[in-house]
Amino acid sequence: MLVALCCLGAALTLYVQALTHAMGAKRWGLLGLLFGPLIVPMFITHKRLRLRQARGDANVLMQVR
């Protein structure tokens, strides 16, 4: 029962986060439902890569001098 609630909570959270970050919401919601919180690190990595692609290679977040 606890595992099912955990998976449902992860699915709902990932769905909302994917909607707010313009990612495939249905896909991330389904992955959250199937794998639960185990998929969250993959979601964070994918979100970071999408942000990097949107900014391009010439733009950097931080410059080291």
RACORSUL-V350602 format. One line per field, one symbol per residue. burial: I if it has 24 or more other ideal C-beta (glycine too) atoms within 12 Angstrom, else O. A space follows every 10 residues. Layout:
burial = ???
This chain:
burial = OOOOOOIOOI IOIIIOIIOO OOIOOOOIIO IIIOOIIOII OOIOOOOOOO OOOOOOOOOO OOOOO
